[in-house]
Amino acid sequence: MNKEWIKLVMAAFFEVGWVIGLKHADQLLDWAATALAIVVSFYYLIASGKKLPVGTAYAVFTGLGAAGTVLAEIVLFDAPVAWGKITLIAVLLSGVIGLKLLNDKEGA
């Protein structure tokens, strides 16, 4: 995995942090961490988009972020496990992996 894809995965990781922060922050420190996660997330997204196709980068960013957020809610906040939701996340992640593999074949 090259450096741009690592930046994109980092962007998605921080996206999960700020999305969870938007829902669960209730103190100043929580809101500060959420704001920092937003800045870091978009920094890495923009940095990766300079070399990767923007459509692919955005699709991967939102896909990984959505999947990560759902899984984090289940693991960290005891959200109910809906197997239909888990199945759809698996389909979403297979699309993200497919975009990565297709991009590798095209030489990006």
PLY file of the C-alpha trace (Angstrom):
ply
format ascii 1.0
element vertex 108
property float x
property float y
property float z
element edge 107
property int vertex1
property int vertex2
end_header
0.00 0.00 0.00
1.54 3.26 -1.03
1.74 6.46 1.00
-1.37 8.05 -0.54
-3.56 5.11 0.38
-2.23 5.17 3.93
-3.17 8.86 4.12
-6.65 7.98 2.91
-7.07 5.25 5.53
-5.87 7.70 8.19
-8.44 10.23 6.95
-11.19 7.64 7.33
-9.93 6.67 10.81
-10.15 10.28 11.97
-13.53 10.61 10.26
-14.87 7.88 12.52
-13.52 9.85 15.49
-15.18 13.10 14.57
-18.50 11.53 13.61
-18.65 9.77 16.97
-17.57 13.02 18.61
-20.44 14.91 17.01
-22.88 12.50 18.62
-21.26 11.92 22.00
-19.29 15.08 22.87
-20.65 16.93 25.85
-17.64 18.68 27.34
-15.23 21.27 25.98
-12.36 18.78 25.75
-14.58 16.36 23.79
-15.54 19.12 21.36
-11.89 20.17 20.99
-10.91 16.57 20.17
-13.79 16.39 17.67
-12.65 19.61 15.97
-9.07 18.33 15.83
-10.26 15.06 14.29
-12.15 17.02 11.61
-9.05 19.02 10.72
-6.78 15.96 10.62
-9.32 13.92 8.67
-9.74 16.51 5.94
-6.02 17.24 5.84
-5.29 13.59 5.02
-8.20 13.40 2.57
-6.99 16.48 0.68
-3.38 15.25 0.75
-4.33 11.85 -0.66
-6.56 13.45 -3.29
-3.57 15.22 -4.81
-2.28 11.89 -6.18
-5.32 9.58 -6.16
-8.38 10.11 -8.36
-10.72 12.35 -6.36
-13.82 10.21 -6.97
-12.05 7.09 -5.80
-10.53 8.83 -2.78
-13.89 10.25 -1.71
-15.71 6.94 -2.20
-13.10 5.10 -0.12
-13.12 7.86 2.53
-16.89 7.78 2.98
-17.13 3.99 2.71
-14.47 3.30 5.32
-15.82 6.09 7.50
-19.37 4.75 7.38
-18.28 1.18 8.06
-15.93 2.26 10.84
-18.59 4.40 12.48
-21.15 1.59 12.53
-18.61 -0.87 13.90
-17.37 1.61 16.51
-20.93 2.21 17.70
-21.39 -1.55 18.11
-18.07 -2.13 19.87
-17.76 1.04 21.96
-21.36 1.99 22.69
-23.19 -1.35 22.66
-25.37 -0.50 19.69
-27.49 -3.47 18.66
-25.99 -5.76 16.02
-28.23 -5.92 12.99
-27.02 -8.66 10.66
-28.52 -6.92 7.65
-26.43 -3.87 8.49
-23.30 -6.00 8.91
-23.96 -7.66 5.55
-24.34 -4.30 3.83
-21.12 -3.05 5.45
-19.36 -6.12 4.04
-20.73 -5.27 0.58
-19.59 -1.66 1.02
-16.10 -2.74 2.07
-15.85 -5.11 -0.88
-16.56 -2.13 -3.14
-13.85 -0.09 -1.39
-11.37 -2.95 -1.79
-12.42 -3.29 -5.43
-11.73 0.41 -6.04
-8.28 0.01 -4.50
-7.48 -3.04 -6.63
-8.78 -1.37 -9.78
-6.71 1.73 -9.03
-3.60 -0.44 -8.58
-4.15 -1.98 -12.01
-4.42 1.48 -13.56
-1.13 2.49 -11.97
-2.26 5.14 -9.48
0 1
1 2
2 3
3 4
4 5
5 6
6 7
7 8
8 9
9 10
10 11
11 12
12 13
13 14
14 15
15 16
16 17
17 18
18 19
19 20
20 21
21 22
22 23
23 24
24 25
25 26
26 27
27 28
28 29
29 30
30 31
31 32
32 33
33 34
34 35
35 36
36 37
37 38
38 39
39 40
40 41
41 42
42 43
43 44
44 45
45 46
46 47
47 48
48 49
49 50
50 51
51 52
52 53
53 54
54 55
55 56
56 57
57 58
58 59
59 60
60 61
61 62
62 63
63 64
64 65
65 66
66 67
67 68
68 69
69 70
70 71
71 72
72 73
73 74
74 75
75 76
76 77
77 78
78 79
79 80
80 81
81 82
82 83
83 84
84 85
85 86
86 87
87 88
88 89
89 90
90 91
91 92
92 93
93 94
94 95
95 96
96 97
97 98
98 99
99 100
100 101
101 102
102 103
103 104
104 105
105 106
106 107
